[in-house]
């Protein structure tokens, strides 16, 4: 019977590994370069040890991520992980397709994913954002393992944003100038614009323009807002105005309020009935807005998993 193979998500997996490993390697090189400037022998030894430790952390990052996100293949009988580790569905004791799972990396933190528990083995975690085929995998498991049918559930075709424009919406948004990321964004853009106006060097001007665009895209990604009507949940970004997406309420399986890291803003994860999952960071929303959004979603029979808003 035809099965499903996993692929690691290039942007979420490989880019994370590259950036983290590069960061620690860069620190190792900087510390090593300070070796000759050490005043004492003990100071020089300390620099060398620190550089080696940071290099070890970079290597640990690569190894840990690959262990946390194994490649796998599954069919109606079993799931096979790279290295030829095989688990048969007949030995499955417990399965949870949604929820937070411990992502082990120096200090363990939680990521959205599914959990599989087979007889005689530890719990296996497969993290949603780390694979490109997560929704397909979950649909396959739902049909062939949970429901034990040969049917394959198809993905949902979402509505066009134009289909949702006639609705009356309650808006859930915030003022960027009352949020430190918003203030940081516009202050940085103002300083960069000043540098572009006052600068006469073409190459430096191009560099500042590129830096301005990068800062704008980076910080704007934290500033999503939402609209809720009787039939749709709409996602917009006031800065990235071309980003607009609508979800039918009937297509939504679950909404999650989460915070992926203590230094990141609260986010809204929308999980549709076909297990597709989208995450939107909304740093400008105050807690009162989040609480209001939860109440309004639940009043429309949408399940809300609140993991961060008190």
C-alpha positions as CSV (number, residue, x, y, z in Angstrom):
1,X,0.0,0.0,0.0
2,X,1.2,3.5,-0.8
3,X,2.8,5.3,2.2
4,X,3.9,8.8,3.2
5,X,7.5,10.0,3.4
6,X,8.6,12.9,5.6
7,X,10.9,15.8,4.5
8,X,12.5,18.2,6.9
9,X,11.2,21.8,6.4
10,X,14.1,23.7,4.9
11,X,13.2,27.1,6.3
12,X,12.3,25.9,9.8
13,X,14.8,23.1,10.2
14,X,17.9,23.7,8.2
15,X,17.8,27.5,8.6
16,X,17.5,27.1,12.4
17,X,20.4,24.7,12.5
18,X,22.6,26.9,10.3
19,X,21.9,30.1,12.2
20,X,22.3,28.6,15.6
21,X,25.5,26.7,14.7
22,X,26.9,29.7,12.9
23,X,26.2,31.9,15.9
24,X,28.2,29.7,18.3
25,X,31.0,29.2,15.8
26,X,31.3,32.9,15.4
27,X,31.5,33.4,19.1
28,X,34.2,30.6,19.3
29,X,36.3,32.4,16.6
30,X,35.9,35.8,18.4
31,X,37.0,34.3,21.7
32,X,39.9,32.4,20.1
33,X,41.1,35.6,18.5
34,X,41.4,37.2,21.9
35,X,43.9,34.5,23.0
36,X,47.0,36.6,22.2
37,X,45.6,39.6,24.0
38,X,45.3,37.6,27.3
39,X,47.3,39.3,30.1
40,X,48.1,36.0,32.0
41,X,48.7,32.4,31.0
42,X,45.5,31.4,32.9
43,X,43.6,34.0,30.9
44,X,44.9,32.5,27.7
45,X,43.9,29.0,28.8
46,X,40.5,30.2,29.7
47,X,40.1,31.7,26.2
48,X,41.0,28.5,24.6
49,X,38.7,26.4,26.8
50,X,35.8,28.8,26.1
51,X,36.4,28.6,22.3
52,X,36.5,24.8,22.4
53,X,33.2,24.8,24.5
54,X,31.5,27.1,22.1
55,X,32.6,24.9,19.1
56,X,31.2,21.9,21.0
57,X,27.9,23.7,21.4
58,X,27.8,24.4,17.7
59,X,28.4,20.7,17.0
60,X,25.8,19.7,19.7
61,X,23.3,22.0,18.0
62,X,23.6,20.1,14.7
63,X,23.5,16.7,16.4
64,X,20.6,17.6,18.7
65,X,18.4,19.0,15.9
66,X,18.9,15.9,13.7
67,X,18.0,13.6,16.6
68,X,14.9,15.7,17.5
69,X,13.7,15.7,13.9
70,X,14.3,12.3,12.3
71,X,13.4,11.4,8.8
72,X,10.7,8.7,8.5
73,X,8.4,6.8,6.1
74,X,5.1,5.3,7.0
75,X,2.5,3.0,5.4
76,X,-0.6,1.2,6.7
77,X,1.4,-1.3,8.7
78,X,4.3,0.6,10.2
79,X,6.4,3.7,10.6
80,X,10.1,3.4,9.7
81,X,12.7,5.9,10.9
82,X,16.0,6.5,9.2
83,X,18.4,4.0,10.6
84,X,15.8,1.2,9.9
85,X,14.1,1.6,13.3
86,X,10.6,0.1,12.7
87,X,7.5,0.4,14.8
88,X,4.3,-1.4,13.8
89,X,0.9,0.3,14.2
90,X,-0.5,-2.9,15.9
91,X,1.9,-2.1,18.8
92,X,0.7,1.5,19.1
93,X,-0.5,2.1,22.7
94,X,-1.2,5.8,22.6
95,X,-1.3,8.7,20.1
96,X,-1.9,12.4,20.4
97,X,-2.0,14.3,17.1
98,X,-1.9,17.8,18.7
99,X,-0.3,19.5,21.7
100,X,3.0,20.8,23.0
101,X,5.9,18.4,23.1
102,X,9.4,18.8,24.8
103,X,12.0,19.8,22.2
104,X,15.3,18.8,23.8
105,X,18.0,21.4,23.3
106,X,20.3,22.4,26.2
107,X,17.1,23.5,28.1
108,X,14.0,21.7,27.0
109,X,11.2,23.8,25.6
110,X,7.8,23.1,24.2
111,X,6.9,23.0,20.5
112,X,3.6,22.0,18.8
113,X,3.7,18.4,17.6
114,X,2.3,14.9,17.8
115,X,3.2,12.0,20.2
116,X,3.4,8.3,19.4
117,X,3.8,5.6,22.1
118,X,4.6,2.1,21.1
119,X,4.9,-1.0,23.3
120,X,8.3,-1.2,24.8
121,X,9.5,2.2,23.6
122,X,9.7,5.7,24.8
123,X,7.4,8.4,23.6
124,X,8.2,9.6,20.1
125,X,7.7,13.3,19.2
126,X,7.2,14.6,15.7
127,X,7.2,18.4,15.6
128,X,4.8,20.1,13.3
129,X,6.9,23.0,12.1
130,X,10.0,20.9,11.4
131,X,8.4,18.9,8.5
132,X,6.9,19.9,5.2
133,X,4.5,17.0,5.2
134,X,3.0,17.2,8.7
135,X,-0.6,17.7,7.6
136,X,-0.4,14.8,5.1
137,X,1.1,12.6,7.8
138,X,-1.6,13.4,10.2
139,X,-4.3,12.8,7.6
140,X,-2.7,9.4,6.7
141,X,-2.6,8.4,10.4
142,X,-6.2,9.5,11.0
143,X,-7.5,7.4,8.1
144,X,-5.3,4.3,8.2
145,X,-4.4,4.0,11.9
146,X,-7.1,5.7,13.9
147,X,-10.2,5.1,11.8
148,X,-8.7,2.0,10.1
149,X,-10.1,2.9,6.6
150,X,-8.4,2.9,3.2
151,X,-9.9,6.2,2.4
152,X,-7.6,9.2,2.2
153,X,-8.8,12.6,3.4
154,X,-8.2,15.4,1.0
155,X,-6.9,18.9,2.0
156,X,-9.3,21.8,2.4
157,X,-9.4,24.5,-0.3
158,X,-9.5,27.7,1.7
159,X,-11.7,30.6,0.7
160,X,-10.4,33.6,-1.3
161,X,-10.1,36.8,0.7
162,X,-12.6,38.4,-1.7
163,X,-15.2,35.8,-0.5
164,X,-15.0,37.2,3.0
165,X,-15.1,41.0,2.3
166,X,-18.9,41.3,2.7
167,X,-18.9,40.2,6.3
168,X,-19.1,42.4,9.4
169,X,-15.9,42.0,11.5
170,X,-14.8,42.5,15.1
171,X,-11.2,43.7,14.9
172,X,-8.4,42.5,17.2
173,X,-5.4,44.7,16.7
174,X,-3.1,47.0,18.6
175,X,-1.2,50.3,18.2
176,X,2.4,49.7,17.1
177,X,3.6,52.8,18.9
178,X,2.4,51.3,22.2
179,X,4.5,48.3,21.6
180,X,8.3,48.3,22.0
181,X,8.8,46.3,18.8
182,X,6.8,48.8,16.9
183,X,8.7,51.7,18.5
184,X,12.0,49.9,17.7
185,X,10.9,49.3,14.1
186,X,10.0,52.9,13.3
187,X,13.0,54.4,15.2
188,X,15.3,52.1,13.3
189,X,13.7,53.0,10.0
190,X,13.9,56.7,10.8
191,X,17.6,56.5,11.6
192,X,18.4,54.4,8.5
193,X,16.4,56.9,6.4
194,X,18.5,59.7,7.9
195,X,21.6,57.8,7.0
196,X,20.5,57.3,3.5
197,X,19.7,61.1,3.0
198,X,22.9,62.3,4.6
199,X,25.1,59.7,2.9
200,X,26.8,60.3,-0.5
201,X,28.3,56.8,-1.0
202,X,26.3,54.7,-3.4
203,X,27.5,51.3,-2.0
204,X,26.7,52.4,1.5
205,X,23.3,53.7,0.4
206,X,22.5,50.3,-1.1
207,X,23.6,48.6,2.1
208,X,21.3,50.9,4.2
209,X,18.4,50.3,1.9
210,X,18.9,46.5,2.2
211,X,19.2,46.8,6.0
212,X,16.0,48.9,6.1
213,X,14.1,46.3,4.1
214,X,15.3,43.5,6.3
215,X,14.4,45.3,9.5
216,X,11.0,46.1,8.2
217,X,10.2,42.6,7.2
218,X,11.7,41.1,10.4
219,X,9.9,43.3,12.9
220,X,6.6,43.5,10.9
221,X,6.4,39.7,11.1
222,X,5.5,40.2,14.8
223,X,2.5,42.4,14.2
224,X,-0.4,40.4,12.8
225,X,-4.0,41.4,13.6
226,X,-7.2,39.5,13.3
227,X,-10.9,39.9,12.4
228,X,-13.8,37.7,13.3
229,X,-17.2,37.5,11.7
230,X,-20.0,35.0,11.9
231,X,-18.4,32.9,9.2
232,X,-14.7,33.8,8.9
233,X,-11.5,34.4,10.8
234,X,-9.3,36.8,8.8
235,X,-5.6,37.4,9.3
236,X,-3.9,40.6,8.2
237,X,-0.7,42.4,8.7
238,X,-0.9,46.2,8.7
239,X,2.7,46.6,7.5
240,X,2.8,43.7,5.1
241,X,-0.5,44.8,3.6
242,X,-0.4,42.2,0.8
243,X,-0.7,39.4,3.4
244,X,-4.4,38.7,3.9
245,X,-5.8,35.2,4.6
246,X,-9.3,34.1,5.4
247,X,-10.4,30.9,7.2
248,X,-14.0,29.5,7.3
249,X,-15.0,28.9,10.9
250,X,-16.4,25.6,9.8
251,X,-12.9,24.5,8.6
252,X,-11.1,25.3,11.8
253,X,-10.3,22.4,14.0
254,X,-8.6,24.3,16.8
255,X,-7.0,27.7,17.6
256,X,-4.0,27.8,19.9
257,X,-2.7,30.9,21.8
258,X,1.0,30.2,22.3
259,X,4.4,31.7,22.9
260,X,7.2,29.8,21.3
261,X,9.9,31.5,23.3
262,X,9.9,33.9,26.3
263,X,11.4,36.6,24.1
264,X,8.9,36.2,21.3
265,X,5.4,37.7,21.3
266,X,2.2,35.8,21.9
267,X,1.0,34.0,18.7
268,X,-2.1,32.6,17.2
269,X,-1.9,29.2,15.7
270,X,-4.8,28.1,13.4
271,X,-5.2,24.4,12.8
272,X,-7.7,23.4,10.2
273,X,-9.7,20.2,10.0
274,X,-7.2,18.8,7.4
275,X,-4.4,19.4,10.0
276,X,-2.8,22.3,8.2
277,X,-1.3,24.7,10.7
278,X,-0.4,28.4,10.4
279,X,1.3,30.5,13.1
280,X,0.9,34.3,13.3
281,X,2.8,36.4,15.9
282,X,0.7,39.3,17.2
283,X,3.0,41.4,19.4
284,X,0.7,44.5,19.4
285,X,-2.3,42.7,21.0
286,X,-2.8,43.4,24.7
287,X,-4.0,40.7,27.0
288,X,-7.5,42.1,27.1
289,X,-7.7,41.7,23.3
290,X,-6.6,38.1,23.5
291,X,-9.1,37.3,26.2
292,X,-11.9,38.9,24.2
293,X,-10.8,36.9,21.1
294,X,-10.9,33.7,23.0
295,X,-14.4,34.4,24.3
296,X,-15.7,35.3,20.9
297,X,-14.2,32.2,19.2
298,X,-15.6,29.9,21.9
299,X,-19.0,31.6,21.5
300,X,-18.8,30.4,17.9
301,X,-18.0,26.8,19.0
302,X,-14.3,27.1,18.0
303,X,-12.0,25.1,20.4
304,X,-9.3,27.4,21.9
305,X,-6.2,26.0,23.6
306,X,-4.9,28.9,25.7
307,X,-1.3,28.2,26.6
308,X,0.1,31.6,27.5
309,X,-2.6,34.3,28.2
310,X,-3.5,34.6,31.9
